[in-house]
């Protein structure tokens, strides 16, 4: 290899050719940069100039094309590329052998010091710093730790698969939360548009509250997802080391750090988060939007139209929602029933007002006269919608 490298060396720079390699008419080869410097040194700057070959001193004519007119030796460049590849392989093998050799005694590392947890040679054990330490054959320690490594990977795989399933459920719930948030804002807008101008500011503030609640819940889900992905990243690192380690020494060195990470993972082995169907309650926000609004200063005719319109909006929205938790809308249903019933009790008293206040669905007090069954609610809604 040394003789071949000598043949592939430039006579000017005495290094391996740097492509492109130019071949002169006298059959001598040079680096392009070396020829360029030779032309400058011989004051040959014209495209029709002449210069002497640095080796045989033969006069070379550029023939009007300058240095670009010289022939390029592709064969030498290809051979040079192959030689560089072989040299890289030789250096890698030498480095591999050196990494398995004791730096102090230049002997093969064939023992494992159990006290210091490092590979050593026989001389280190007999006469060196490890003569009083417990040792074992490096091959036995390597095989044992490799088997332990594989077992830990199996545990990581099992944990990762479980985490992947939970992650899918969390992502699904996250999408549902975002969808519910959008539906909630749409419903708030529809009801808010049916009311008077005085509640516009309240509609806007409630939207911001919905966004904040949705963001907080999504952040909780995202945090849980990031925790679940830690085991997956550790598994990929361990798998890469198991498949790509060059020699036992490299494996044992990197194994130590990975074992620390594995121990940390299982030491903090918190139970996987259980997905919670904690959706945003549309009924809660609509109830907050409607309750406490007094429309006594609005003309009775306008109030009637407004109440009918709100009833229509609510009935249309309820029929279009396929996935609705009806328990969330008990308070809202009572409000709608009360205001629809008030349309049948027209009063000539101009001071009478319609209040949208109603008892909470979770309250234990209140008269029974405002309590309707679901069937009665549907009848009242249909009757008032047809007015």
Buried (B, 14 or more C-beta within 10 A) or exposed (E): EEEBBEEBBBEBBEEBBBBBBBBBEEEBBBBBBBBBBBBEEEEBEEEEBEBBBBBEEEEBEBEEEBBEEBEBBEEBBEBBEEBEEEBEEEEEEEEBEEBBBBEEBEEBBBBBBEEEEBBBBBBBBEEBEBEEBEBEEBEEBBEEBBEEBEEBBEBBBEBBEEBEEBBEEBBEBBEBBBBBBEBBBEBBBBBBEBBBEEBEEBBEEBBEBBEEBBBEBBEBBBEBBEBBEBBBEBBEBBEEBBEEBEEBBBBBEBBEEBBEBBEEBEEEEEEBBEBEEEBBBBBBBBBBBBBEBEBEEBEBEEBBBBBBBBBBBBBEBBEEEEEBEEEBBEBBBBBBBBBBBBBEEEEEEEEEEBBBEBBEBEEEEEEEEEEBEEEEBEEBBEBBBEE
